[in-house]
Amino acid sequence: MATNPTRDDFAAMLDETLGAAANGGFEGRVVKGTITAIENDKAVIDVGLKSEGRVALREFASPGQPHGLKVGDEVEVYVDRVENADGEAMLSRDRARREAAWDKLESEFGEGKRVEGVIFGRVKGGFTVDLDGAVAFLPGSQVDIRPVRDVTPLMDMPQPFQILKMDRRRGNIVVSRRAVLEETRAEQRSGLIQNLKEGQIIDGVVKNITDYGAFVDLGGIDGLLHVTDMSYKRVNHPSEVIAIGDTVKVQIIRINQDTQRISLGMKQLENDPWDGVAAKYPVGAKLRGTVTNITEYGAFVELEAGIEGLVHVSEMSWTKKNVHPGKIVSTSQEVDVMVLEVDSDKRRISLGLKQAQQNPWEAFAEKHPVGSTVEGEVKNATEFGLFIGLDGDVDGMVHMSDIAWGISGEDALALHRKGEQVSAVVLDVDVEKERISLGMKQLEKGAPAAGGVSAAGAGSLRRGEVVTVTVLEVRDGGLEVQAGEDGATGFIKRSDLGRDRDEQRPDRFQVGQKLDAMVTGFDRSKKPNFSVKARQLAEEKEAVEQYGSSDAGASLGDILGAALKARS
């Protein structure tokens, strides 16, 4: 009777059939196998084990390429497991290629050789590269010498890379395409640069445009054409002058042998417009130009192509001070200017905008001579006077002492407010200092004429003289009076109406009332100032001097009484 084989018997039989393979000798190794069939998208491969394995066809093809397999082909695969749950061998072509690739890559990395690969995918921060089975990482910064916006044309095509670092245990490989390009370009530049020299004129093709200039291909080597060397005229952006793909004629300005950088110029092939500029634009000449640029410190005005001058903010307006230039002129505006200074060596021209216009203070002085009457709006009130807006966008100032008669300057300032329309007399115009002095009280009835000529009768009055005056107007601050019948008008301040406080009340006087007062002085316009108090004190002093010595011991009342009696 036959007996069933034991487990040990079965193992012995398997060892006899497969040798060491059944004990795992195949697992973890790259072995050769034969394709026995191609079913759908998989290849059936016999590697000499009890069962065959299946491998996806895509593992035999490079990205974007057909697999090209057929029955009977011999291939290398990696044995992951001898038998899975379905009884099939678990094989991998990718793993076989990867193991072979790693062996090869480690050798090439050690020798510093370039390797060939294909960019086939995008990942965060860069791209994935197939190095004949091994997957490497290509950082975005290592794709090209300059940033590349679209990498699509570089994908799925074999090209050289340089391995920067690799770690087989972790399965990490980092490669660079840029390093290969830089090395190739350096080799090319080294040879090409020997054939170039400074001052040479050469044709080139614009490869790239930036904010600061353009890179021009000189036949395998690039040069930088800076925006300032494109034209003598102002260029805001290189795209205004050239475009990518344009063929341009340039001059080699400088070659740096250490860095192998080449500086190019286009304007050097044109006539320099600054030659003879001093004779062409003499100081004092009035010209017309176009505003090309506005800054905080002024505006640039183009006089001709390649020739610009600066109008400093201080030379922009006669009347607008501390104003941004953009509020006076605008870009592309045509303006009249005057040449103030020319420096050919530094290529600078100083221009004046206000000098091309009439000085508004000169215009005002011609139109409104001293003594004429003007009208304007109160623009501002300060602690010392009023500023009045006048014709020609100029201001005149009324000092607080010239606002009104008979009251203090502070009280006079309080009578007026901003925005009020007022009339005034022109007292003085200083064109150099840009000042206009005005007076308002000079327009009052009986006031002296502007210019210092006193009203009728004022010229005969003398300081210290006692005259009889007539009250013309009673005010809170004092009395407006007139000397004689047709004499000069003046003012008696409240404090000058008497020695005692009771005597200093203006309301105790009436219009038309006559009283004696002393001339105490004259104001800036020669209008007399009167004082009853000063007259009283003068009479008291005179009485003391005349009667005090003979009537020793007499009271002050007795002395004054005797003096008044003697007068009468």
Buried (B, 14 or more C-beta within 10 A) or exposed (E): EEEEEEEEEEEEEBEEEBEEBBEEEBBEBBBEBBBEEBEEEBBBBBBBBBEBBBBBBEBBBBBEEEBEBEEEBEBBBBBBBBBEEEEBBBBBBBBBBBBBBBEBBBEBBEEEEBBEBBBBEEEEEBBBBBBBBBBBBBBBEBBBEEEBEEBEEBBBEEEBBBBBEBEEEEEEBBBBBBBBBBEEBEEEBEEBBEEBEEEEEBEBBBEEBBEEBBBBBBEEBBBBBBBEBBBBBBBEEBEEBBEEEEEBEBBBBEBEEEEBBBBBBBBBEEEEBBEEBBEBBEEEEEBEBBBBBBEEEBBBBBBBEBBBBBBBBEBBBBEBEEEEBEEBBEEEEEBEBBBBEBEBEEBEBBBBBBBBEEBBBEBBBEEBEEEEEBEBEBBEBEEEBBBBBBEBEBBBBBBBBBBBBBBEBEBBBEEBEEEEEBEBBBBBBEBEEBBBBBBBBBEBEBBBEBBEEBBBBBEEBEEEEBBEBBBBBBBEBBBBBBBBEEBBBBBBBBEBBBBEEEEBEBEEBEEEEEBEBBBBEBBEBBBBBBBBBBBBEBBBEEBBEBBEEEEEEEEEEEBBBBBEEEEE
